[in-house]
Amino acid sequence: MRALKQVLLCAAVLLTVLSFLVTQANAQAMRGAQQQHHIGIHRSSGMSVAAAAPVAGPPNMVYNGGAVLPSSTTYAIWWGKSSDFPSDATDTLDDFLEHLDGSAFLHIADQYMLGGKANTRFGGNFYEVSPPPSNFFDAQGNDVIAAGVPNLLVDVGIKADPTAIYFVYTSNFPPDFPACGYHNDVPSSDGTLIHYAYVPNTTSIQSGCGIAELDPDFTPSILSGGSRSMTSITAHEFMETITDPNLDAWYTPGASGGNEIGDPCAYTFQTWIPLENSKWRIQQIWSNNSSGCVPGSGREARILGAFTNSGSLTTFDISAASYGALTESINGTGSFTGYYVDAFNSYHAFAGQKGGAVTLFDAPGSVNGTTALSINAKGAVTGSFLDANFVNHGYVRDIHGNFALFDSPGAGNVALGGTLAQSINDDGAVAGFYVDTATASHGFVRDPHGNFVIFDIPGLAPGLFIGANVLGINEDGAVIGNFLDASFVSHAFVRENDSTFTSFEAPGAVHGTFAFSINDNGAITGYFADAQFLNHGFVRDPHGLITTFDVPKAVYGTFAYGINSDGSVAGYYSDSSGFPRGFVRDRRGNFTKIDSPGKSYGTVLRSINDKGVVAGYHTEPIE
């Protein structure tokens, strides 16, 4: 997008709108609750699904008269100590930039080249060992990177070339940088226009800029998380730079917010994208020819909604779900809920019962998407929806289809701000968080009568990136969630119904602890990242004792999401292939692995009920 919009970090934190970016630069937004895209699915037997009403999608790109960059040379400038970057970062980005030329992915841009065809070559790596700026803005609010790029080229011995794209990779992630990457232009000392893209080291901010947790399906890779996310951001900024190098060519003006060709498809992964003999997890790109997001290659797999039935995995399809159906929650009777993503990257909710119909719905007033995240024993569903101004509002939908819409006191009426409902207990109490006009998040509990209790993290002043991100509630009214510190490290917390607040870390956690679910006995599950950024599961018992675990044969991490009253935990792990595999861990530590027979690209489990029935989603190849 040309203007840096307010977006959610880790499905929770609203970022500020920065005025200089509104007029000067395109930014790759951090991902959030309304930005989780997945690949498409097909129809399975045994389920009936109501038809979805057609919806209007994002507008096509508009040519605004500026120049494009059909032929380019890319350079990678590594700014900072090499040991501070992921060990595989240079080789990964080299490989990607070297093999872009001639790819189907690159040729998506041909339609924007004004009669030409896109081609590119990689010009090599350059190194600046001095420390990169510790902040993105100086005391006067100026962009430090933009100011430093001309001198940086001189320092590393590069003569400015107006047909080049200079990727500046810094070894740090400045704490005041409000995006994942951006591109801009700046004149050199001799007046030559320098086109550059800034991609900081995202290793420390995988919750906001990473792709593994966002899109665990269909992502086998031995690359580090930081290198994977930096590659996808590089792809985003490269495609936008060649189609809108001077910020006056291809974008959507007006109410659509100035999106460029990467923005409508940010964090949308439909398939691996091949470059020569390698395959990459990079986001799709907007195609005017298709009026949608495309990968530049055929779809290789699809995601199906999934739950277990008599111990075996049952999958279902939603015909309108071009990018997949994600089952998020299941109750004690086996009713489930979730959301799907249509061909225009819009979200719509669904609710169903095993063996019965799946009902599709949008909340009243929803214009830009409805998500469903939790269902209680009475069949009531909660989630959030985006109105015409991209403001979030909470809702509860009862089993008869009646809606109660609500906004938390203090919720800001700003784009992608507002109220985000996350969990509902059997009494009908809803827990979630809201984002105020200052872009800080605050926790709330809404009782069945519509009364709110608002709370913040004790000792933590809410602000940019900062605040309570509530994700779960149990029958006693205890809520759990996470919050970020100034270094973007996540910490877990539990707030009891008497307002007692406890924050906690899993043993061995270095790069974050993430709590996702609390049962009626007060046991909590989630996962944490160690010093090597490898994820492990944990269970915290009601007395605060934490047990960590890894699923046998988990190579690339263990992720725990749901816990039932018996203490059984559901989630997924990544095996040696890199694919996700579902698991259930009982309270004694025994594991059951859950996947579909035959060739599978993986299963992710998100929820487990007291009968041990689990729900999530399953990816399978398209034959």
QUIZI-V329047 format. One record per backbone hydrogen bond with DSSP energy under -1.0 kcal/mol. CO is the residue of the C=O (numbers start at 1). NH is the residue of the N-H. Records with the same first field share a line. If there is no record, write none. Layout:
CO: NH, NH
This chain:
1: 27
3: 5
7: 15
9: 12, 13
13: 9
18: 22
20: 24
21: 25
26: 183
28: 180
32: 35
35: 37
40: 303
48: 358
62: 251
70: 119
72: 121
73: 165
74: 123
75: 167
76: 126
77: 169
78: 128
79: 171
81: 84
82: 85
86: 89
88: 92
89: 93
90: 94
91: 95
92: 96
93: 97
94: 98
95: 99
100: 103
103: 107
105: 108
106: 109
109: 112
110: 113
113: 116
119: 72
121: 74
124: 76
126: 78
128: 80
136: 144
138: 141
142: 138
143: 147
144: 148
145: 149
148: 152
149: 153
150: 154
151: 155
152: 156
153: 158
161: 164
163: 73
165: 75
166: 197
167: 77
168: 199
169: 79
170: 201
172: 201
174: 177
181: 28
182: 198
183: 26
184: 196
186: 194
188: 191
192: 188
194: 186
195: 166
196: 184
197: 168
198: 182
202: 205
205: 208, 209
206: 210
208: 31
211: 215
224: 228
225: 229
226: 230
227: 231
228: 232
229: 233
230: 234
231: 235
232: 236
233: 237
234: 238
235: 239
236: 240
237: 241
238: 242
239: 243
240: 244
242: 69
243: 250
244: 247
248: 66
249: 64
251: 62
252: 258
254: 257
258: 2
259: 252
261: 286
263: 266
265: 268
267: 37
268: 284
273: 280
275: 278
278: 275
280: 273, 282
285: 294
287: 291, 292
292: 287
294: 285
300: 622
302: 620
304: 618
305: 316
306: 616
307: 314
309: 312
312: 309
314: 307
316: 305
318: 321
320: 322
321: 41
324: 341
326: 339
329: 337
331: 334
335: 331
336: 352
337: 328, 329
338: 350
339: 326
340: 348
341: 323
342: 345
346: 342
347: 370
348: 340
349: 361
350: 338
351: 359
352: 336
353: 356
358: 50
359: 351
361: 349
363: 366
369: 386
374: 382
376: 379
380: 376
381: 397
382: 373, 374
383: 395
384: 371
385: 393
386: 367, 368
387: 390
390: 416
391: 387
392: 419
393: 385
394: 406
395: 383
396: 404
397: 381
398: 401
402: 398
404: 396
406: 394
408: 411
412: 414
414: 417
417: 392
418: 435
420: 433
423: 431
425: 428
429: 425
430: 446
431: 422, 423
432: 444
433: 420
434: 442
435: 412, 418
436: 439
440: 436
441: 468
442: 434
443: 455
444: 432
445: 453
446: 430
447: 450
451: 447
453: 445
455: 443
457: 460
463: 466
466: 441
469: 482
472: 480
474: 477
478: 474
479: 495
480: 471, 472
481: 493
482: 469
483: 491
485: 488
489: 485
490: 513
491: 483
492: 504
493: 481
494: 502
495: 479
496: 499
500: 496
502: 494
504: 492
506: 509
512: 529
514: 527
517: 525
519: 522
523: 519
524: 540
525: 516, 517
526: 538
527: 514
528: 536
529: 510, 511
530: 533
534: 530
535: 558
536: 528
537: 549
538: 526
539: 547
540: 524
541: 544
545: 541
547: 539
549: 537
551: 554
557: 574
559: 572
562: 570
564: 567
568: 564
569: 585
570: 561, 562
571: 583
572: 559
573: 581
574: 555, 556
575: 578
579: 575
580: 603
581: 573
582: 594
583: 571
584: 592
585: 569
586: 589
590: 586
592: 584
594: 582
601: 218
602: 619
604: 617
607: 615
609: 612
613: 609
614: 308
615: 606, 607
616: 306, 327
617: 604
618: 304
619: 601
620: 302
